[in-house]
Amino acid sequence: MSLKPVLKLKVDELFLRWLSEPDTQQLLKENLRQIIKGEPIKHPPSSGNSSKSGRPTSPRIRPGSPSTPPCSPPPGKLQSPRSPRKAVAGNKFGNRNNSSNSKITKESKDTFLLEKQREIQERKREREQQLLGAGDVKNKDNEQNKNSNQRTLNINLPRFYFPNGHPIGNDENEQILRKVSEVFKKSEGGKAAKTQMENIMKTCGLPYYWRHLIYSASGGDKLGYITFSSFSTMWKRVCQQCHDEAARFVKLIAKPKTNYIVAEDLVPLIQDIVDHHVGLQFLQDAPEFHSRYVHTVIARIFYCVNRSWTGRITVPELRKSNFLQTLAMLEEEEDVNQILDYFSYEHFYVIYCKFWELDTDHDLFISKEDLARHNDHAISSRMIDRIFSGAVTRGRAQKEGKMSYTEFVWFLISEEDKKHPTSIEYWFRCMDIDGDGVISYYEMEYFYAEQLQKMEALGIETLPFEDCLCQMLDLVKPRDPKRITLSDLKCCKLTPIFFDTFFNLDKFLEHEQRDPFANSRDQDDGVEPSDWEKYAAEEYEILVAEEGANDNQEDINYEDDFEPDEDELIALEDPPKKKGGAASKE
């Protein structure tokens, strides 16, 4: 929107500047004195700032222009501009026979108001003298005159914003260094390998799996070991700038001269967990799955922590998340499947199996046609197009019309847990076709049209869009009934029903057939597993059962199930002979 100049403000500024000039003040005071005493107003001699008529040029009138606008009537026909109160005041001071003196000009009026303001200030000053004493007022005036050009604040506000954490005393850091030095003295040659970092981590008060960060930052990757000197240099540098866990973690793991974490920064940390955690020892026999697990964990970390969708985890985002607390739990919990956030191997197994079913050519990328087969074509084709449009995907794969494995992790979690804040943002981005930050009636109708076609093809009784729209507005209760915003959906507890109505017909029908009081009962039950956790647990049991059934069919031993006949026993004892004999007969 273009800016429009405000002429009135500029005119007022010029008028106040003219009014505050010493010559103008002196002239106005003299005119006011003459008016009060009934004396004729004496005009000063004409100068560069005066008009030809002898009157001072008003700042509202340009030099050389007539003092009265051309369209106004002659001055003699106008009544006095004075208010009734001012007319009475004029009679009090005497009669004015001179018609020129019977009118108070605008300049005189402004001067009169200015004089009244000064009188009020004088009265206030007298009251201050009575309350504070003349000496205090005099000192107060001297202070005001002294600090007229520079205003100082006497209020001392303590610092309240610490982006890298509240600073701690140097004594605490020095105490930690003294304890760590004792640990190094006990080690052979004053050196510590990566496998000897456990005691150092305990002495520093850091979680065990921070060891790779400390070891790498101290130069251990280059030398194969660290010394107290290298550790001390690193520790002082980090503690000088960062004062809490989140800031120190980002400082240690991020690239130099950056204050954020990207996906590649987390790879060594997660790989170290895969290599040394007790609950993941079985993966040592399948190194080809290490990378899949690592990238799954990283994708889940960014899904939950990177709330800004930038692909960069900042210190405030890390501080607001539970990632550091979950990372510390790995030291105490031997079963990673008990840690449902980020590191659960069962969750990884479900995600990877679902992706493997769709990725027919196994190049770790899937197309629109591949994703459309997910869950027996549950997602509408229009929503599939929106997913691949770049609304929720980025990078080279998106430009080529493909979805990477990491992006599939985001898709699957968003599809199965529509209560998660990132999931709500995910589907909101997809439904907001024009990117104006709201979901309009047109956009809802666009997605619902395909749902109507599916219901008609399946012979299901359809619900007109107008009725569906009324239900959705009653469900979400948006602030503006003409549109639905992201905040409206985040405040709604039934957001999954809203999204499934427009692009997942199977789940929409499940909601329709479900007990209407089931949602309220679920909320009254207290803390319960998330939709994603329930889905992953159910799918894992199904996958394990299917795999077990396949193994049983391959390794089945009929001798354990029934007693074979003698002829069958002879055939089972030596099948190659039977096969060879049959071949010889031919």
C-alpha positions as CSV (number, residue, x, y, z in Angstrom):
1,M,0.0,0.0,0.0
2,S,1.4,3.4,-1.0
3,L,2.1,6.0,1.6
4,K,0.0,9.2,1.6
5,P,1.5,12.5,2.9
6,V,-0.4,14.1,5.8
7,L,-0.4,17.8,4.9
8,K,-2.0,18.9,8.2
9,L,0.9,17.5,10.3
10,K,3.5,19.4,8.2
11,V,1.4,22.6,8.5
12,D,1.1,22.2,12.3
13,E,4.9,21.7,12.5
14,L,5.6,24.9,10.6
15,F,3.1,26.8,12.6
16,L,4.6,25.7,15.9
17,R,8.1,26.5,14.6
18,W,6.9,30.0,13.7
19,L,5.1,30.4,17.0
20,S,8.2,29.4,19.1
21,E,10.5,32.0,17.5
22,P,11.5,34.8,20.0
23,D,10.4,37.6,17.7
24,T,7.0,36.1,17.3
25,Q,6.6,35.6,21.0
26,Q,7.5,39.2,21.7
27,L,5.1,40.5,19.1
28,L,2.2,38.4,20.3
29,K,2.8,39.4,23.9
30,E,2.7,43.1,22.9
31,N,-0.5,42.6,20.9
32,L,-2.1,40.8,23.8
33,R,-1.2,43.6,26.2
34,Q,-2.7,46.2,23.8
35,I,-5.9,44.2,23.4
36,I,-6.3,43.8,27.2
37,K,-5.8,47.5,27.8
38,G,-7.9,48.6,24.9
39,E,-5.1,50.3,23.1
40,P,-5.0,50.3,19.4
41,I,-2.7,47.6,18.0
42,K,0.5,49.1,16.6
43,H,1.9,47.2,13.6
44,P,5.7,46.8,13.4
45,P,7.5,48.2,10.5
46,S,7.4,46.0,7.4
47,S,10.2,43.6,6.9
48,G,11.0,40.5,5.0
49,N,8.6,38.5,7.1
50,S,5.8,41.0,6.9
51,S,3.1,41.6,4.3
52,K,2.5,44.9,2.6
53,S,-0.4,45.6,4.9
54,G,1.9,45.7,7.9
55,R,0.7,42.5,9.4
56,P,3.1,39.7,10.2
57,T,2.8,37.0,7.6
58,S,1.1,34.0,9.0
59,P,2.9,30.7,8.4
60,R,-0.3,29.4,6.7
61,I,-0.1,32.2,4.1
62,R,2.6,32.4,1.6
63,P,4.4,35.7,1.1
64,G,2.9,37.7,-1.8
65,S,-0.5,36.0,-1.5
66,P,-3.6,37.9,-0.4
67,S,-4.4,37.7,3.3
68,T,-8.0,36.6,2.6
69,P,-8.9,33.8,0.2
70,P,-10.5,35.1,-3.0
71,C,-13.7,33.2,-2.5
72,S,-14.4,34.6,1.0
73,P,-16.9,37.6,1.5
74,P,-15.6,41.1,2.3
75,P,-14.3,41.4,5.9
76,G,-16.8,44.1,6.7
77,K,-19.8,41.7,6.4
78,L,-18.4,39.1,8.7
79,Q,-19.5,38.9,12.4
80,S,-16.9,39.0,15.1
81,P,-15.2,35.6,15.4
82,R,-15.1,35.9,19.2
83,S,-17.0,33.5,21.3
84,P,-19.7,34.9,23.7
85,R,-17.3,34.4,26.6
86,K,-14.6,36.5,24.8
87,A,-17.1,39.2,24.0
88,V,-18.0,39.6,27.6
89,A,-14.4,39.8,28.5
90,G,-13.9,42.5,25.9
91,N,-16.8,44.6,27.5
92,K,-15.2,44.2,30.9
93,F,-12.0,46.0,29.8
94,G,-13.8,48.9,28.0
95,N,-15.6,49.7,24.8
96,R,-13.9,49.4,21.5
97,N,-15.2,51.9,19.0
98,N,-12.5,51.2,16.5
99,S,-13.8,48.4,14.2
100,S,-10.3,47.3,13.5
101,N,-9.7,46.7,17.2
102,S,-13.1,45.0,17.8
103,K,-11.9,41.8,16.1
104,I,-9.4,39.4,17.6
105,T,-7.3,37.9,14.9
106,K,-6.3,34.3,14.8
107,E,-2.8,35.2,15.8
108,S,-4.2,37.0,18.9
109,K,-6.4,34.1,19.7
110,D,-3.4,31.6,19.6
111,T,-1.4,34.0,21.7
112,F,-4.2,34.3,24.3
113,L,-4.3,30.5,24.5
114,L,-0.6,30.3,24.9
115,E,-0.7,32.9,27.7
116,K,-3.4,30.9,29.5
117,Q,-1.2,27.8,29.3
118,R,1.7,29.7,30.9
119,E,-0.6,30.9,33.6
120,I,-1.6,27.3,34.4
121,Q,2.1,26.3,34.5
122,E,2.8,29.1,36.9
123,R,0.0,27.9,39.2
124,K,1.4,24.4,39.1
125,R,4.8,25.7,39.9
126,E,3.4,27.7,42.9
127,R,1.8,24.5,44.2
128,E,5.1,22.7,43.9
129,Q,6.8,25.5,45.8
130,Q,4.2,25.1,48.6
131,L,4.7,21.3,48.7
132,L,8.4,20.9,48.1
133,G,9.8,24.3,49.1
134,A,11.4,26.9,47.0
135,G,14.9,25.4,47.3
136,D,13.8,22.0,46.1
137,V,12.0,23.5,43.1
138,K,15.0,25.6,42.2
139,N,17.2,22.6,42.3
140,K,14.7,20.7,40.2
141,D,14.7,23.5,37.6
142,N,18.5,23.4,37.5
143,E,18.4,19.7,36.9
144,Q,15.8,20.0,34.1
145,N,17.9,22.7,32.4
146,K,21.0,20.7,32.8
147,N,19.5,17.5,31.3
148,S,17.3,19.2,28.7
149,N,19.4,17.9,25.8
150,Q,20.1,14.5,27.3
151,R,17.5,12.5,29.2
152,T,18.9,9.9,31.6
153,L,17.1,6.9,33.1
154,N,17.5,6.4,36.8
155,I,15.9,3.0,36.7
156,N,18.4,0.1,36.6
157,L,16.8,-2.8,34.9
158,P,18.6,-6.1,35.2
159,R,19.3,-8.1,32.1
160,F,16.5,-10.6,31.4
161,Y,17.4,-12.1,28.0
162,F,20.1,-14.7,27.7
163,P,20.0,-16.4,24.3
164,N,22.8,-18.8,25.3
165,G,21.6,-19.5,28.8
166,H,22.0,-17.7,32.1
167,P,25.7,-17.3,32.8
168,I,27.2,-19.4,35.6
169,G,30.2,-18.6,37.8
170,N,33.7,-19.3,36.6
171,D,34.3,-21.2,39.9
172,E,32.0,-24.0,38.7
173,N,33.8,-24.4,35.4
174,E,37.2,-24.3,37.1
175,Q,36.0,-27.0,39.6
176,I,34.9,-29.2,36.7
177,L,38.3,-28.8,35.0
178,R,40.2,-29.7,38.2
179,K,38.1,-32.9,38.5
180,V,38.7,-33.8,34.8
181,S,42.4,-33.2,35.3
182,E,42.5,-35.9,38.0
183,V,40.8,-38.3,35.5
184,F,43.4,-37.7,32.9
185,K,46.2,-38.2,35.4
186,K,44.9,-41.7,36.1
187,S,44.9,-42.6,32.4
188,E,48.0,-44.0,30.7
189,G,50.2,-41.2,29.4
190,G,47.6,-38.6,30.2
191,K,45.6,-39.6,27.1
192,A,42.1,-40.7,26.7
193,A,40.7,-42.8,23.8
194,K,37.1,-42.7,22.8
195,T,36.3,-45.8,24.7
196,Q,37.6,-44.1,27.9
197,M,35.2,-41.2,27.7
198,E,32.7,-42.5,30.2
199,N,34.4,-41.2,33.3
200,I,35.1,-37.9,31.7
201,M,31.4,-37.5,30.8
202,K,30.3,-38.3,34.4
203,T,32.8,-35.8,35.8
204,C,31.5,-33.1,33.4
205,G,27.9,-33.9,34.4
206,L,27.0,-34.6,30.7
207,P,25.0,-37.5,29.3
208,Y,27.1,-40.5,28.1
209,Y,26.2,-40.1,24.4
210,W,27.6,-36.6,24.3
211,R,31.0,-38.3,24.3
212,H,31.4,-38.2,20.5
213,L,30.7,-34.4,20.6
214,I,33.3,-33.8,23.3
215,Y,35.8,-36.2,21.8
216,S,35.5,-34.7,18.3
217,A,35.6,-31.0,19.5
218,S,38.8,-31.8,21.5
219,G,40.6,-33.0,18.4
220,G,40.2,-36.7,19.0
221,D,39.2,-37.6,15.5
222,K,42.5,-36.3,14.2
223,L,44.8,-37.7,16.8
224,G,43.0,-40.8,17.9
225,Y,43.0,-39.6,21.5
226,I,42.5,-36.4,23.6
227,T,44.6,-34.8,26.4
228,F,43.7,-32.6,29.3
229,S,45.2,-29.6,27.5
230,S,43.0,-30.1,24.4
231,F,40.0,-30.8,26.5
232,S,40.6,-27.7,28.7
233,T,40.9,-25.5,25.6
234,M,37.7,-26.8,24.2
235,W,35.8,-26.6,27.5
236,K,36.8,-23.0,28.2
237,R,35.9,-21.9,24.7
238,V,32.4,-23.5,24.9
239,C,31.6,-22.4,28.4
240,Q,32.7,-18.8,27.7
241,Q,29.9,-18.4,25.2
242,C,27.3,-21.0,26.1
243,H,25.8,-21.5,29.5
244,D,23.1,-24.2,29.2
245,E,22.8,-27.6,27.7
246,A,21.0,-26.6,24.5
247,A,23.5,-23.8,23.7
248,R,26.5,-26.1,24.4
249,F,25.0,-29.0,22.4
250,V,24.5,-26.8,19.3
251,K,28.0,-25.3,19.8
252,L,29.6,-28.7,19.9
253,I,27.7,-30.4,17.1
254,A,27.2,-27.6,14.6
255,K,29.7,-26.6,11.9
256,P,32.1,-23.7,12.8
257,K,30.7,-20.2,12.7
258,T,27.1,-21.5,12.7
259,N,24.5,-21.4,15.4
260,Y,22.1,-24.1,14.1
261,I,22.0,-27.8,13.4
262,V,21.5,-29.4,10.0
263,A,20.7,-33.1,9.3
264,E,24.3,-33.9,8.4
265,D,25.5,-32.7,11.8
266,L,23.5,-35.4,13.6
267,V,24.8,-38.4,11.6
268,P,28.0,-39.1,13.7
269,L,26.0,-38.8,16.9
270,I,23.3,-41.3,15.9
271,Q,25.9,-43.6,14.4
272,D,27.8,-43.7,17.7
273,I,24.5,-44.7,19.4
274,V,24.0,-47.5,16.8
275,D,27.5,-48.8,17.4
276,H,27.5,-48.8,21.2
277,H,23.9,-49.0,22.6
278,V,23.1,-52.4,24.1
279,G,19.6,-52.4,22.6
280,L,21.0,-52.1,19.1
281,Q,23.7,-54.7,19.2
282,F,21.8,-57.0,16.9
283,L,22.3,-54.4,14.1
284,Q,26.0,-55.2,14.1
285,D,25.2,-58.2,11.9
286,A,23.3,-56.0,9.4
287,P,25.4,-53.0,8.7
288,E,23.3,-52.2,5.6
289,F,20.5,-51.1,7.8
290,H,22.6,-48.7,9.9
291,S,22.1,-45.8,7.4
292,R,18.4,-46.4,7.2
293,Y,18.0,-46.3,10.9
294,V,20.2,-43.3,11.3
295,H,18.3,-41.3,8.7
296,T,14.9,-42.4,10.2
297,V,15.9,-41.1,13.6
298,I,17.2,-37.8,12.2
299,A,14.0,-37.3,10.2
300,R,11.9,-37.8,13.3
301,I,14.1,-35.4,15.3
302,F,13.6,-32.7,12.7
303,Y,9.9,-33.5,12.5
304,C,9.4,-32.8,16.2
305,V,12.1,-30.2,17.0
306,N,12.4,-28.0,13.9
307,R,9.1,-26.2,14.3
308,S,10.1,-23.5,11.9
309,W,10.3,-25.9,8.9
310,T,13.7,-24.3,7.9
311,G,15.7,-27.5,8.0
312,R,17.9,-25.9,10.7
313,I,17.4,-26.6,14.4
314,T,18.2,-23.5,16.5
315,V,19.0,-23.2,20.2
316,P,15.5,-22.0,21.2
317,E,13.9,-24.8,19.2
318,L,16.2,-27.4,20.9
319,R,15.5,-25.8,24.3
320,K,11.7,-26.1,23.9
321,S,11.9,-29.8,22.7
322,N,12.5,-33.0,24.7
323,F,15.3,-34.2,22.5
324,L,18.2,-33.7,25.0
325,Q,16.1,-35.3,27.8
326,T,15.4,-38.3,25.5
327,L,19.1,-38.5,24.5
328,A,20.0,-38.7,28.2
329,M,17.5,-41.6,28.7
330,L,19.5,-43.8,26.4
331,E,22.2,-44.1,29.0
332,E,19.7,-45.6,31.5
333,E,17.3,-47.6,29.2
334,E,18.7,-50.7,27.6
335,D,15.7,-51.4,25.4
336,V,15.4,-48.6,22.8
337,N,11.8,-49.7,22.0
338,Q,10.8,-48.3,25.4
339,I,12.0,-44.9,24.2
340,L,9.1,-44.1,21.9
341,D,10.4,-40.7,20.8
342,Y,13.0,-40.7,18.0
343,F,15.0,-43.9,18.8
344,S,12.4,-46.8,18.8
345,Y,13.6,-49.6,16.5
346,E,10.1,-50.9,16.1
347,H,8.9,-47.6,14.8
348,F,11.8,-47.6,12.3
349,Y,10.9,-51.1,11.3
350,V,7.3,-50.1,10.5
351,I,8.3,-47.0,8.6
352,Y,11.0,-48.8,6.5
353,C,8.7,-51.7,5.7
354,K,5.9,-49.4,4.5
355,F,8.4,-47.5,2.3
356,W,9.8,-50.8,0.9
357,E,6.3,-51.9,-0.1
358,L,5.8,-48.8,-2.2
359,D,9.4,-48.4,-3.6
360,T,9.1,-51.2,-6.2
361,D,12.4,-50.4,-7.9
362,H,14.2,-49.9,-4.5
363,D,16.0,-46.8,-5.4
364,L,14.9,-45.1,-2.1
365,F,12.6,-42.7,-4.1
366,I,8.9,-43.1,-4.8
367,S,6.7,-41.4,-7.4
368,K,3.1,-40.2,-7.3
369,E,1.9,-43.5,-8.5
370,D,3.8,-45.3,-5.8
371,L,2.5,-43.1,-3.0
372,A,-1.1,-43.4,-4.4
373,R,-0.9,-47.2,-3.6
374,H,-0.4,-46.4,0.1
375,N,-3.0,-48.1,2.3
376,D,-5.0,-49.3,-0.8
377,H,-5.3,-45.9,-2.4
378,A,-6.6,-44.2,0.7
379,I,-5.3,-40.8,-0.1
380,S,-7.1,-38.8,-2.8
381,S,-5.3,-38.1,-6.0
382,R,-5.7,-34.3,-5.5
383,M,-4.0,-34.5,-2.2
384,I,-1.2,-36.6,-3.7
385,D,-0.7,-33.9,-6.3
386,R,-0.5,-31.3,-3.5
387,I,2.1,-33.3,-1.6
388,F,4.3,-33.5,-4.7
389,S,3.7,-29.8,-5.6
390,G,6.4,-28.6,-3.1
391,A,4.1,-27.5,-0.4
392,V,5.7,-30.0,2.1
393,T,8.7,-31.3,0.1
394,R,11.9,-29.6,-1.0
395,G,15.2,-30.4,-2.8
396,R,16.2,-32.1,-6.0
397,A,13.9,-35.1,-5.6
398,Q,10.9,-32.8,-5.4
399,K,11.9,-31.1,-8.7
400,E,12.1,-34.5,-10.4
401,G,8.6,-35.5,-9.2
402,K,10.0,-37.9,-6.5
403,M,9.7,-38.3,-2.8
404,S,12.8,-39.3,-0.7
405,Y,12.8,-41.6,2.2
406,T,13.1,-38.8,4.7
407,E,10.1,-37.0,3.2
408,F,8.2,-40.3,3.4
409,V,8.9,-40.4,7.2
410,W,7.2,-37.0,7.5
411,F,4.3,-38.2,5.4
412,L,3.6,-41.4,7.3
413,I,3.8,-39.8,10.7
414,S,1.6,-36.9,9.5
415,E,-1.0,-39.3,8.0
416,E,-1.3,-41.5,11.1
417,D,-1.1,-38.8,13.8
418,K,-3.1,-35.8,12.7
419,K,-3.1,-34.4,16.2
420,H,0.6,-33.6,16.2
421,P,1.4,-29.9,15.6
422,T,3.7,-30.7,12.7
423,S,1.0,-32.9,11.2
424,I,-1.6,-30.1,11.4
425,E,0.9,-27.8,9.7
426,Y,1.7,-30.4,7.1
427,W,-1.9,-31.0,5.9
428,F,-2.8,-27.3,6.3
429,R,0.0,-26.4,3.8
430,C,-1.4,-29.0,1.4
431,M,-5.0,-27.8,1.7
432,D,-4.0,-24.1,1.4
433,I,-3.8,-24.2,-2.4
434,D,-3.3,-20.4,-3.0
435,G,-0.9,-20.0,0.0
436,D,-2.8,-17.2,1.6
437,G,-2.7,-18.7,5.1
438,V,-6.3,-19.7,5.3
439,I,-8.5,-22.6,4.0
440,S,-11.4,-21.1,2.1
441,Y,-14.7,-22.6,1.1
442,Y,-13.4,-23.1,-2.4
443,E,-10.4,-25.1,-1.3
444,M,-12.6,-27.3,0.9
445,E,-15.0,-27.9,-1.9
446,Y,-12.1,-28.7,-4.3
447,F,-10.9,-31.6,-2.1
448,Y,-14.4,-32.8,-1.1
449,A,-15.5,-33.1,-4.8
450,E,-13.2,-36.2,-5.2
451,Q,-14.6,-37.7,-2.0
452,L,-18.1,-37.4,-3.4
453,Q,-17.1,-39.2,-6.6
454,K,-15.6,-42.1,-4.5
455,M,-18.7,-42.4,-2.4
456,E,-20.9,-42.5,-5.5
457,A,-18.7,-45.1,-7.1
458,L,-18.9,-47.3,-4.0
459,G,-22.7,-46.8,-3.7
460,I,-22.4,-44.9,-0.4
461,E,-25.0,-42.3,0.5
462,T,-23.4,-39.0,-0.1
463,L,-23.5,-35.8,2.0
464,P,-23.8,-32.6,0.0
465,F,-20.9,-30.1,0.3
466,E,-23.2,-27.5,1.9
467,D,-24.1,-29.9,4.7
468,C,-20.5,-31.0,5.1
469,L,-19.4,-27.4,5.3
470,C,-21.8,-26.7,8.1
471,Q,-20.6,-29.8,10.0
472,M,-17.0,-28.7,9.6
473,L,-17.6,-25.2,10.8
474,D,-19.4,-26.5,13.9
475,L,-16.5,-28.9,14.4
476,V,-13.7,-26.4,14.2
477,K,-15.5,-23.3,15.4
478,P,-13.2,-20.8,13.5
479,R,-13.0,-17.2,14.7
480,D,-14.0,-16.1,11.2
481,P,-16.8,-18.3,9.9
482,K,-15.8,-17.5,6.3
483,R,-12.4,-19.2,6.5
484,I,-10.3,-21.5,8.6
485,T,-6.9,-20.6,9.9
486,L,-4.0,-22.7,11.2
487,S,-4.6,-21.5,14.8
488,D,-8.3,-22.6,14.5
489,L,-7.2,-26.1,13.7
490,K,-4.6,-26.3,16.4
491,C,-7.2,-25.2,18.9
492,C,-9.6,-27.9,17.7
493,K,-9.4,-31.3,19.4
494,L,-11.1,-33.0,16.5
495,T,-8.7,-32.0,13.7
496,P,-8.2,-35.5,12.4
497,I,-11.9,-35.7,11.5
498,F,-11.6,-32.4,9.6
499,F,-8.6,-33.5,7.5
500,D,-9.9,-37.1,6.8
501,T,-13.2,-35.7,5.6
502,F,-11.4,-34.0,2.6
503,F,-8.8,-36.5,1.5
504,N,-9.0,-39.9,3.3
505,L,-12.3,-41.6,2.6
506,D,-11.5,-44.8,4.6
507,K,-10.8,-42.9,7.8
508,F,-13.7,-40.6,7.2
509,L,-16.1,-43.6,7.1
510,E,-14.4,-44.9,10.3
511,H,-15.1,-41.7,12.0
512,E,-18.7,-41.8,10.8
513,Q,-19.3,-45.3,12.2
514,R,-17.4,-44.7,15.5
515,D,-19.2,-44.2,18.8
516,P,-19.8,-40.4,19.0
517,F,-18.8,-40.5,22.7
518,A,-15.6,-42.3,22.1
519,N,-13.5,-39.1,21.7
520,S,-14.8,-37.7,25.0
521,R,-14.0,-41.0,26.8
522,D,-10.5,-41.1,25.3
523,Q,-9.9,-37.6,26.7
524,D,-11.1,-38.5,30.1
525,D,-8.8,-41.5,30.3
526,G,-5.8,-39.2,30.9
527,V,-2.4,-39.7,29.3
528,E,-2.6,-42.2,26.5
529,P,-0.4,-43.2,23.6
530,S,-0.4,-40.9,20.6
531,D,-2.1,-42.0,17.4
532,W,1.3,-42.6,15.9
533,E,2.4,-44.8,18.8
534,K,-0.8,-46.9,18.6
535,Y,-0.5,-47.3,14.8
536,A,3.2,-48.3,15.0
537,A,2.5,-50.9,17.7
538,E,-0.3,-52.5,15.8
539,E,1.6,-52.5,12.5
540,Y,4.7,-54.0,14.1
541,E,2.7,-56.9,15.5
542,I,1.1,-57.5,12.1
543,L,4.5,-57.4,10.3
544,V,6.1,-59.7,12.8
545,A,3.2,-62.1,12.6
546,E,3.4,-62.1,8.8
547,E,7.1,-62.7,8.9
548,G,6.7,-65.5,11.4
549,A,4.1,-67.2,9.3
550,N,6.4,-67.1,6.2
551,D,9.3,-68.6,8.3
552,N,7.0,-71.3,9.6
553,Q,6.0,-72.3,6.0
554,E,9.6,-72.5,5.0
555,D,10.9,-74.4,8.0
556,I,7.8,-76.5,8.7
557,N,8.5,-80.1,9.9
558,Y,5.6,-82.4,9.2
559,E,7.0,-85.2,11.4
560,D,6.1,-83.1,14.4
561,D,2.5,-82.7,13.3
562,F,1.4,-86.3,12.4
563,E,2.8,-89.8,11.8
564,P,3.4,-90.4,8.1
565,D,2.7,-93.7,6.4
566,E,5.5,-96.1,5.7
567,D,5.6,-95.3,2.0
568,E,5.9,-91.6,2.8
569,L,8.7,-92.3,5.3
570,I,10.7,-94.1,2.6
571,A,10.2,-91.1,0.3
572,L,11.2,-88.6,2.9
573,E,14.4,-90.4,3.9
574,D,16.0,-90.2,0.5
575,P,14.3,-87.7,-1.9
576,P,17.3,-87.3,-4.1
577,K,17.3,-90.9,-4.9
578,K,13.6,-90.8,-5.9
579,K,14.2,-87.8,-8.0
580,G,17.2,-89.4,-9.6
581,G,15.3,-92.7,-10.2
582,A,12.5,-90.8,-11.9
583,A,15.0,-89.1,-14.1
584,S,16.6,-92.4,-15.1
585,K,13.3,-93.9,-16.0
586,E,12.6,-91.1,-18.3
